Amino acid sequence: MRAEIGLKEVAERAGVSMRTVSNVVRDTGRFSEATRARVLRAVEELGYRPNTAARRLRTGRSGVLLLAVPELSMPYFAELAGHLLREAAGHGCTLLVEVTGGNAEAELEIALGRTDPLVDGVILSPLALDDGAAGAAGNEIPLVLLGERVHDLPCPHAVRRRPWWSSWRGLRGNPRSRPSTGTRPR
């Protein structure tokens, strides 16, 4: 038996074509439930795992996204990372998380797409990003910006109405920054 199990071996075991195995594994195309069950049983029995390098060559995508935030120790960014990790996994993607520390140079490198070549897209929450420098160069990969400040860049923005630091300061004991409960202190 070969060291690596491929579509051919799964197809032979399930009694179907390699195209059908590919369709079942990717959940595309048309096939019966009986065919799906046979293919999935063969996948399980043989321990087949898709060849991600071959998939990347074929599609030009890796399924890897990058989330870049100033700090993970702040509850807002930690919660954001958790939500995005679950969403990415639900869509068959991997999410890498990078901490910029609010460093303008690090944010600029990320905004310009100068990251790991496997990254298909970036979600960046910048604190010190220079719009002029970021806009001067063409971006290599898709970019989405998060945060209170609307940047003058040709990419989607997701704006949070209440700054992240207001909830963070409130958790750290600053009574002036705690969210209002609708009652006045006495």
C-alpha positions in Angstrom: 0.0 0.0 0.0 1.2 3.5 -0.8 2.4 5.7 2.0 -0.2 8.4 1.0 -3.8 7.6 0.2 -5.2 9.6 -2.7 -8.5 10.0 -4.6 -7.7 7.0 -6.7 -7.6 4.6 -3.8 -10.8 6.0 -2.2 -12.6 5.8 -5.6 -11.5 2.1 -6.0 -12.7 1.2 -2.5 -16.0 3.0 -2.9 -16.6 1.8 -6.5 -17.0 5.3 -7.9 -15.0 7.7 -10.1 -12.3 10.0 -8.7 -14.5 12.9 -9.7 -17.3 11.6 -7.5 -14.9 11.2 -4.6 -13.8 14.8 -5.1 -17.4 16.0 -5.3 -18.3 14.2 -2.1 -15.3 15.4 -0.2 -15.9 19.0 -1.3 -19.7 18.7 -1.0 -20.3 19.9 -4.5 -22.1 18.3 -7.5 -24.8 15.7 -7.5 -24.7 12.3 -6.0 -27.0 10.0 -4.0 -27.0 9.6 -0.3 -25.9 6.0 -0.8 -22.9 7.1 -2.9 -22.1 9.7 -0.3 -22.1 7.1 2.5 -19.9 4.7 0.4 -17.4 7.4 -0.3 -17.3 8.7 3.3 -16.9 5.1 4.6 -14.0 4.6 2.2 -12.4 7.9 3.3 -12.7 6.8 6.9 -11.4 3.3 6.4 -8.4 4.4 4.3 -7.7 7.5 6.4 -7.8 9.8 3.4 -6.9 13.5 3.9 -7.2 16.0 1.1 -3.9 17.2 -0.3 -3.9 20.9 0.7 -0.8 21.6 -1.5 -2.6 20.2 -4.5 -5.8 22.1 -3.7 -3.8 25.3 -3.4 -2.2 24.8 -6.7 -5.5 24.1 -8.4 -7.6 26.9 -6.8 -4.9 29.5 -6.0 -6.2 29.7 -2.5 -5.0 28.4 0.8 -8.0 29.0 3.0 -5.8 30.9 5.5 -6.9 34.3 6.8 -5.1 36.7 9.1 -6.6 38.7 12.0 -4.3 41.4 13.2 -5.2 43.2 16.4 -3.3 45.5 18.8 -3.7 43.3 21.9 -5.2 39.9 22.8 -5.2 40.6 26.5 -8.0 43.1 26.0 -11.5 41.5 26.3 -12.8 43.0 23.1 -10.0 41.7 20.9 -10.0 38.3 22.6 -13.7 37.9 22.1 -13.4 39.2 18.5 -10.7 36.6 17.8 -12.8 33.8 19.3 -15.8 34.7 17.1 -13.7 34.9 14.0 -11.9 31.7 14.7 -15.3 29.9 14.9 -16.6 31.6 11.8 -13.5 30.7 9.8 -13.6 27.1 10.9 -17.3 26.9 10.0 -16.3 28.0 6.4 -13.4 25.5 6.2 -10.8 28.3 6.7 -7.9 28.7 9.1 -7.5 31.9 11.0 -4.0 33.1 12.1 -4.0 35.8 14.8 -1.2 38.3 15.0 -0.7 41.0 17.7 0.6 44.3 16.3 0.9 46.1 19.6 -0.5 49.2 17.8 2.8 49.6 16.0 2.4 51.7 12.9 5.1 49.9 10.9 3.6 46.5 11.7 0.1 47.7 10.8 1.4 49.1 7.5 3.2 45.9 6.5 0.0 44.0 7.1 -2.2 46.5 5.3 0.1 46.3 2.3 -0.3 42.5 2.2 3.3 41.8 3.2 2.4 38.8 5.3 2.8 35.1 5.0 2.4 34.2 1.3 -0.2 31.6 2.3 -2.6 34.3 3.6 -5.7 34.8 1.4 -7.1 37.8 3.2 -6.5 40.1 6.1 -8.8 41.5 8.8 -6.9 44.4 10.5 -7.9 46.5 13.5 -5.3 49.3 13.3 -4.5 51.9 15.9 -1.7 53.8 14.2 -2.1 53.0 10.5 -0.9 55.8 8.2 -3.6 56.0 5.4 -1.3 57.9 3.1 1.4 55.3 3.2 -1.1 52.4 3.0 -3.0 54.0 0.1 0.2 54.8 -1.9 0.9 51.1 -2.7 -1.5 48.6 -4.2 -2.6 45.9 -1.8 -1.6 42.4 -2.7 -4.5 40.6 -0.9 -8.0 41.5 0.2 -8.2 43.7 3.3 -11.0 44.5 5.7 -10.4 47.2 8.4 -12.1 47.2 11.8 -12.4 50.0 14.3 -13.9 53.4 15.2 -11.8 55.4 12.7 -12.9 55.3 9.1 -9.8 55.1 7.0 -9.3 56.8 3.6 -8.5 53.5 1.9 -10.3 51.5 -0.9 -11.3 48.6 1.3 -14.3 47.6 3.4 -14.6 49.0 6.9 -16.5 47.6 9.9 -17.0 50.4 12.4 -17.7 49.9 16.0 -19.8 52.6 17.5 -18.5 52.4 21.0 -14.7 52.4 21.3 -13.1 49.1 22.6 -11.2 51.0 25.2 -14.4 52.2 26.9 -15.4 48.7 27.9 -11.8 47.8 28.7 -11.3 50.7 31.1 -14.6 49.9 32.7 -13.4 46.4 33.5 -10.2 47.9 34.9 -12.1 49.9 37.5 -12.5 53.4 35.9 -16.1 54.3 36.9 -16.3 57.2 34.4 -15.9 54.8 31.5 -18.3 52.1 32.6 -21.3 51.7 30.3 -24.3 53.6 31.6 -27.0 51.5 33.4 -29.6 54.3 33.1 -29.4 55.3 36.8 -27.3 58.1 38.4 -24.8 57.4 41.1 -25.8 59.0 44.4 
